[in-house]
Amino acid sequence: MEFGKTVFLPVLLSLAALCPASAAAQELNCNVEVNTSSIEGTYRNMFDELKQNITEYFNENKWTNAQFSPMERIECRFFLTVKEYADDKIKGDIQVQLSRPVYNSTYTTTLMNFKDTKVEFEYREGDQIIRNDNGWNGNLAGILDFYAYLFLALDFDSFSPRGGQAYFDKAASVVQLAQSSGEIGWRAFEDTKNRSAVLSSFTDSNTGMIRDMSYQYHRKGLDEMVTSPDKGRAAITESLKAIGEVYATAPMSVALSMFRDAKLDELVNIYSKAPQNEREQVYELLNPIYPTDTERLNKIRKGDEKN
């Protein structure tokens, strides 16, 4: 893994301390895209407006009581692909991605990379997306609220042990309201990869260890690798045991595919220069869980052959 020598977060935190309160910013810096290549018709203005409204909803709302400087905002992406539009109803899917910086480097690590395929909501040109923390304001606002709180929960968890609990609680409240609405994508047991299942993968007792893994992997592992590669990598190796525990108790959990999509390429880099016994340990852990990912798993096993 290539880490730069730039001092990153410590500098940001120092600068943040010097910023006046008036410079405090919202928490999210979300890049929004709306892909309408599958749609025929003259709806360009409406979809441009939708993109702008979603961007403002994420980035201009205040989601926490925490103080963020502009440089500390959480980087995320929200890619909506519209597959159908008829009778003011949009159907499609959303790719959501979340990243965070690694201490003392210019490297950023992916915390989440997930494709939500159960997306339906009503939208007309001129509509506003109204936020309501105490009630249900339609499926579009519900989806945006859910991912905003999930972004926050995962980011906070990566910096302190279960530090995102308040935002998992907020996301759970959104899911409860959504389930009462009857909209798709929220129902428990509707499928194993909808929004309810995603939340459960972090909050259920038999898979919740994935949250403890996040802190150890990121704060004790990646953040240590610049100054002590062996120490940081050892913490990551230890943290990966949680993936084995999730697989043993809930082999169909969406947590497993989410981890694969966010981390498998990164693990190839992390273990490129690791000792053989460490690479074998990680390979033996992951191989039963991801039997179709042989190419990447073999790269972990072989490491950097030039080394």
C-alpha positions as CSV (number, residue, x, y, z in Angstrom):
1,M,0.0,0.0,0.0
2,E,1.4,3.4,-0.9
3,F,1.2,5.9,1.9
4,G,2.5,9.4,1.3
5,K,4.7,11.2,3.9
6,T,2.2,14.1,4.2
7,V,1.0,14.7,7.7
8,F,-2.8,14.7,7.0
9,L,-5.4,14.4,9.8
10,P,-3.2,15.8,12.6
11,V,-2.7,18.9,10.5
12,L,-6.5,19.1,9.8
13,L,-7.3,18.7,13.4
14,S,-4.8,21.5,14.4
15,L,-6.2,23.8,11.8
16,A,-9.8,23.0,12.9
17,A,-8.8,24.0,16.5
18,L,-7.8,27.5,15.1
19,C,-11.0,28.0,13.1
20,P,-13.6,30.3,14.7
21,A,-17.0,28.8,15.5
22,S,-18.5,30.6,12.6
23,A,-16.4,28.5,10.2
24,A,-18.0,25.2,11.4
25,A,-19.4,23.3,8.5
26,Q,-22.0,20.6,7.9
27,E,-20.7,17.0,8.3
28,L,-21.1,15.5,4.8
29,N,-19.4,16.3,1.5
30,C,-21.4,14.1,-0.8
31,N,-20.7,13.8,-4.5
32,V,-24.1,13.1,-6.2
33,E,-24.6,11.8,-9.7
34,V,-27.9,10.9,-11.4
35,N,-27.5,8.6,-14.5
36,T,-30.5,8.8,-16.8
37,S,-29.0,7.1,-19.9
38,S,-31.8,4.4,-19.8
39,I,-34.6,7.1,-19.9
40,E,-36.2,8.4,-23.1
41,G,-37.9,11.8,-23.1
42,T,-37.2,15.4,-22.3
43,Y,-36.6,15.2,-18.6
44,R,-33.2,16.7,-18.4
45,N,-34.2,19.8,-16.3
46,M,-36.1,17.7,-13.8
47,F,-33.2,15.2,-13.3
48,D,-30.7,18.1,-13.0
49,E,-32.9,19.6,-10.4
50,L,-33.2,16.3,-8.6
51,K,-29.4,16.0,-8.5
52,Q,-29.1,19.5,-7.1
53,N,-31.8,18.9,-4.5
54,I,-30.1,15.6,-3.3
55,T,-26.7,17.3,-3.1
56,E,-28.1,20.1,-1.0
57,Y,-30.0,17.7,1.2
58,F,-26.9,15.8,2.1
59,N,-24.5,18.7,2.3
60,E,-26.5,21.6,3.7
61,N,-28.4,19.8,6.4
62,K,-26.9,19.6,9.9
63,W,-26.9,15.9,11.0
64,T,-25.1,15.9,14.3
65,N,-24.2,18.2,17.3
66,A,-20.5,17.7,16.5
67,Q,-18.4,20.5,15.2
68,F,-16.8,19.9,11.8
69,S,-14.4,22.2,10.0
70,P,-14.7,22.4,6.2
71,M,-11.6,20.2,5.9
72,E,-13.1,17.5,8.2
73,R,-16.2,16.8,6.2
74,I,-17.0,13.2,5.5
75,E,-16.4,12.2,1.9
76,C,-19.2,10.1,0.4
77,R,-20.7,9.4,-3.0
78,F,-24.3,8.7,-4.0
79,F,-24.9,7.5,-7.6
80,L,-28.5,7.1,-8.6
81,T,-29.1,5.2,-11.8
82,V,-32.7,5.8,-13.1
83,K,-34.0,2.8,-14.9
84,E,-37.7,3.7,-15.2
85,Y,-39.7,7.0,-15.0
86,A,-43.4,6.9,-15.4
87,D,-46.4,8.5,-13.6
88,D,-44.0,10.6,-11.5
89,K,-42.3,7.5,-10.1
90,I,-38.6,6.8,-10.4
91,K,-37.3,3.3,-10.2
92,G,-33.6,2.4,-10.2
93,D,-30.6,1.6,-8.0
94,I,-28.1,3.5,-5.9
95,Q,-24.4,2.9,-5.5
96,V,-23.2,4.4,-2.2
97,Q,-19.6,4.8,-1.2
98,L,-17.9,6.2,1.9
99,S,-14.2,6.9,2.5
100,R,-12.0,8.3,5.2
101,P,-8.4,9.6,5.3
102,V,-5.7,7.6,6.9
103,Y,-3.5,9.3,9.5
104,N,-0.2,10.8,8.4
105,S,-0.8,10.0,4.7
106,T,-2.6,11.1,1.6
107,Y,-4.2,7.7,1.3
108,T,-8.0,7.3,1.7
109,T,-9.7,4.1,2.6
110,T,-13.1,2.9,1.6
111,L,-15.5,2.3,4.5
112,M,-18.5,1.3,2.4
113,N,-19.3,0.4,-1.2
114,F,-22.8,-0.9,-1.6
115,K,-25.4,-1.2,-4.3
116,D,-29.0,-0.6,-3.3
117,T,-31.2,-2.2,-5.9
118,K,-34.6,-1.6,-4.2
119,V,-35.1,2.1,-5.1
120,E,-38.5,3.6,-5.8
121,F,-39.8,7.1,-5.0
122,E,-42.1,9.8,-6.4
123,Y,-40.6,13.0,-7.8
124,R,-42.0,15.8,-9.9
125,E,-40.2,18.8,-11.3
126,G,-40.4,21.6,-8.7
127,D,-40.6,19.2,-5.7
128,Q,-38.6,20.0,-2.6
129,I,-37.1,17.3,-0.4
130,I,-38.3,18.2,3.1
131,R,-36.5,16.8,6.1
132,N,-38.6,15.7,9.1
133,D,-36.8,14.0,11.9
134,N,-40.1,13.1,13.7
135,G,-42.2,11.7,10.8
136,W,-42.2,10.2,7.4
137,N,-41.8,12.6,4.5
138,G,-41.8,10.2,1.6
139,N,-39.4,7.5,0.4
140,L,-36.8,9.8,-1.2
141,A,-36.3,11.7,2.0
142,G,-36.3,8.4,3.9
143,I,-33.6,6.9,1.7
144,L,-31.4,10.1,2.0
145,D,-31.8,10.2,5.8
146,F,-30.9,6.5,6.1
147,Y,-27.7,6.8,4.2
148,A,-26.7,10.1,5.8
149,Y,-27.0,8.5,9.3
150,L,-25.3,5.3,8.0
151,F,-22.4,7.4,6.6
152,L,-22.0,9.1,10.0
153,A,-22.3,5.9,12.0
154,L,-19.6,4.0,10.0
155,D,-17.2,7.0,10.0
156,F,-17.5,7.5,13.8
157,D,-17.1,3.8,14.4
158,S,-13.8,3.8,12.5
159,F,-12.4,6.4,14.9
160,S,-13.6,5.2,18.3
161,P,-15.0,1.9,19.6
162,R,-18.7,1.8,18.6
163,G,-18.5,5.6,18.3
164,G,-21.3,5.7,15.8
165,Q,-24.1,4.3,18.0
166,A,-26.1,7.5,18.1
167,Y,-26.3,7.5,14.3
168,F,-27.1,3.8,14.1
169,D,-30.0,4.6,16.4
170,K,-31.1,7.4,14.1
171,A,-30.9,5.1,11.1
172,A,-33.0,2.5,13.0
173,S,-35.7,5.1,13.5
174,V,-35.8,5.8,9.8
175,V,-36.2,2.1,9.1
176,Q,-39.0,1.8,11.6
177,L,-40.9,4.7,9.9
178,A,-40.2,3.3,6.5
179,Q,-41.5,-0.1,7.3
180,S,-44.8,1.5,8.5
181,S,-45.0,3.2,5.1
182,G,-45.1,-0.1,3.2
183,E,-42.4,1.1,0.7
184,I,-40.1,-1.5,-0.8
185,G,-36.4,-1.8,0.3
186,W,-37.1,-1.5,4.0
187,R,-39.1,-4.6,5.0
188,A,-37.5,-7.1,7.3
189,F,-36.9,-10.4,5.5
190,E,-37.9,-8.9,2.2
191,D,-34.4,-9.9,0.9
192,T,-31.0,-10.3,2.4
193,K,-29.5,-7.1,0.9
194,N,-32.1,-4.3,1.4
195,R,-31.7,-1.4,3.7
196,S,-33.2,-3.2,6.7
197,A,-30.7,-6.0,6.2
198,V,-27.8,-3.5,5.9
199,L,-28.7,-1.9,9.2
200,S,-29.2,-5.3,10.9
201,S,-25.8,-6.4,9.7
202,F,-24.3,-3.8,12.0
203,T,-26.8,-3.9,14.9
204,D,-27.7,-7.5,15.3
205,S,-25.9,-9.3,18.1
206,N,-24.7,-12.2,15.8
207,T,-23.0,-9.9,13.3
208,G,-22.4,-6.7,15.3
209,M,-18.8,-7.6,15.8
210,I,-18.2,-6.1,12.4
211,R,-18.4,-2.7,14.2
212,D,-15.6,-3.6,16.6
213,M,-13.6,-4.8,13.6
214,S,-13.9,-1.4,12.0
215,Y,-12.2,0.4,14.8
216,Q,-9.4,-2.1,15.1
217,Y,-8.9,-2.3,11.3
218,H,-8.9,1.4,10.7
219,R,-7.7,3.2,13.9
220,K,-5.4,0.5,15.3
221,G,-4.4,-0.9,11.9
222,L,-4.3,1.5,8.9
223,D,-3.7,4.6,11.0
224,E,-0.6,2.9,12.5
225,M,0.9,1.5,9.2
226,V,2.7,4.7,8.1
227,T,4.9,4.8,11.2
228,S,4.8,1.0,12.1
229,P,3.8,-1.2,9.1
230,D,4.2,-4.5,11.0
231,K,2.3,-3.3,14.1
232,G,-0.6,-1.8,12.0
233,R,-0.8,-4.9,9.8
234,A,-0.9,-7.2,12.8
235,A,-3.9,-5.3,14.1
236,I,-5.6,-5.7,10.8
237,T,-4.9,-9.4,10.8
238,E,-6.4,-9.7,14.2
239,S,-9.4,-7.7,13.3
240,L,-10.2,-9.9,10.3
241,K,-11.2,-12.7,12.7
242,A,-14.5,-10.9,13.1
243,I,-15.3,-11.7,9.4
244,G,-14.9,-15.3,10.2
245,E,-17.2,-15.0,13.2
246,V,-19.9,-13.3,11.0
247,Y,-19.6,-16.1,8.4
248,A,-19.9,-18.8,11.1
249,T,-23.1,-17.3,12.6
250,A,-24.7,-15.6,9.6
251,P,-23.2,-16.8,6.3
252,M,-25.9,-15.0,4.2
253,S,-25.3,-11.6,5.9
254,V,-24.9,-8.7,3.6
255,A,-22.0,-7.6,5.9
256,L,-19.8,-10.2,4.1
257,S,-20.4,-8.9,0.6
258,M,-20.1,-5.3,1.8
259,F,-16.7,-6.1,3.4
260,R,-15.5,-7.8,0.2
261,D,-16.6,-4.8,-2.0
262,A,-14.9,-2.3,0.3
263,K,-11.8,-4.1,1.4
264,L,-10.6,-7.0,-0.7
265,D,-8.5,-4.9,-3.1
266,E,-7.1,-3.0,-0.2
267,L,-6.1,-6.2,1.6
268,V,-4.1,-7.3,-1.5
269,N,-2.0,-4.1,-1.1
270,I,-1.7,-4.4,2.7
271,Y,-0.3,-7.9,2.6
272,S,1.9,-7.4,-0.5
273,K,5.0,-7.3,1.7
274,A,3.8,-9.3,4.7
275,P,5.6,-12.4,6.0
276,Q,4.5,-15.6,4.3
277,N,2.9,-17.0,7.5
278,E,0.7,-13.9,7.9
279,R,-0.4,-14.0,4.3
280,E,-1.3,-17.7,4.6
281,Q,-3.3,-16.9,7.8
282,V,-5.4,-14.3,6.0
283,Y,-5.8,-16.5,2.9
284,E,-7.0,-19.4,5.0
285,L,-9.5,-17.2,6.8
286,L,-11.0,-15.5,3.7
287,N,-10.9,-18.4,1.2
288,P,-14.0,-20.2,2.6
289,I,-15.9,-17.0,2.8
290,Y,-15.2,-15.7,-0.7
291,P,-14.6,-18.9,-2.9
292,T,-15.3,-17.0,-6.1
293,D,-12.6,-14.4,-5.5
294,T,-9.7,-16.6,-6.2
295,E,-7.7,-14.1,-8.2
296,R,-7.5,-11.5,-5.4
297,L,-7.2,-14.1,-2.6
298,N,-4.2,-15.7,-4.5
299,K,-2.6,-12.3,-4.7
300,I,-2.9,-12.0,-0.9
301,R,-1.4,-15.5,-0.6
302,K,1.5,-14.8,-2.9
303,G,2.3,-11.2,-1.9
304,D,4.8,-9.1,-3.7
305,E,6.8,-11.8,-5.5
306,K,9.5,-9.2,-6.3
307,N,10.0,-8.7,-2.6
